[in-house]
Amino acid sequence: MSSSIVPNPGYAARQEFAPTEHLAVEAVVAYVDNELSPMATTRADAHLSLCGRCSDEVVNQARARSLLRDGAPMSAPPSLLGELSKIPTQEIDMRGTNRSNRRGR
């Protein structure tokens, strides 16, 4: 019985990012924080050597990281401050309501 699938001996899996692929935000952050695996770091380095867009993202992330660590005064647009102020700052006591959790308590 013959198979219609024939192996391609010249095929080699791609080891670098394609020119149209970019580093995800999470990858940029992990790269700046030195949290990528050695293989992922090698791939990111190769991509960053060719991609100005991702290189700019790494520079911006490194700058933001440095500012946060140094405690430098920063400002934020009023729209962002407004959205952040909507986040609850304390836990809500649900015991007085008649809602139960997943376990029926």
C-alpha positions in Angstrom: 0.0 0.0 0.0 1.5 3.3 -1.0 1.1 6.6 0.7 0.3 9.9 -1.0 2.5 11.6 1.6 6.2 11.7 0.6 8.9 13.0 2.9 10.8 16.0 1.8 14.5 15.4 2.7 15.4 19.0 2.0 12.8 20.4 4.4 14.2 22.1 7.5 12.0 23.7 10.2 12.3 27.4 10.3 14.5 28.6 13.2 13.8 32.4 13.0 10.8 34.7 12.9 9.4 35.5 9.5 9.8 39.1 8.4 6.1 39.7 8.8 6.0 38.3 12.4 6.6 40.5 15.3 7.3 39.8 19.0 4.2 39.7 21.1 4.0 42.3 23.9 4.5 39.5 26.5 7.7 38.4 24.6 9.0 42.0 24.6 8.5 42.3 28.4 10.0 38.9 29.0 13.0 39.8 26.8 13.6 43.0 28.6 13.3 41.2 32.0 15.6 38.4 30.9 12.9 35.8 31.4 13.0 34.1 28.0 14.6 30.7 27.6 18.0 30.7 25.9 16.4 29.4 22.6 13.7 32.1 22.7 16.3 34.7 23.4 18.4 33.6 20.4 15.3 33.8 18.2 14.3 37.2 19.6 17.9 38.5 19.1 17.8 37.4 15.5 14.5 39.0 14.9 15.4 42.2 16.6 18.5 42.6 14.4 16.2 42.8 11.4 13.1 44.5 12.8 13.1 48.1 13.7 9.5 48.0 14.9 10.2 45.4 17.5 13.6 46.9 18.4 11.7 50.2 19.2 9.3 48.3 21.4 12.2 46.7 23.3 13.8 50.2 23.8 10.5 51.6 25.0 9.8 48.7 27.4 13.4 49.0 28.8 12.9 52.7 29.3 9.5 52.2 31.1 11.1 49.5 33.2 13.9 51.8 34.2 11.6 54.7 35.0 9.5 52.4 37.2 12.5 51.0 39.1 14.1 54.4 39.6 10.9 55.9 41.0 11.1 58.8 38.6 8.0 61.1 38.6 5.6 60.2 35.9 2.4 61.6 34.5 -0.5 59.9 32.9 -3.2 61.2 30.6 -6.4 62.1 32.4 -8.3 59.5 30.5 -6.1 56.7 31.9 -6.3 58.1 35.4 -10.1 58.1 35.1 -10.1 54.5 34.0 -7.7 53.5 36.8 -9.8 55.2 39.4 -12.7 52.9 38.5 -10.8 49.9 39.7 -12.0 48.9 43.2 -9.3 49.4 45.8 -10.8 47.1 48.4 -12.6 43.8 48.4 -16.4 43.7 48.3 -18.0 41.9 51.1 -20.4 39.5 49.4 -21.6 37.8 52.6 -24.6 40.0 53.0 -25.9 39.1 49.5 -27.8 36.0 48.6 -25.2 34.9 46.1 -23.4 31.6 46.4 -20.0 30.6 45.1 -19.3 27.6 42.9 -19.6 25.3 45.9 -23.0 26.6 46.9 -21.7 28.4 50.0 
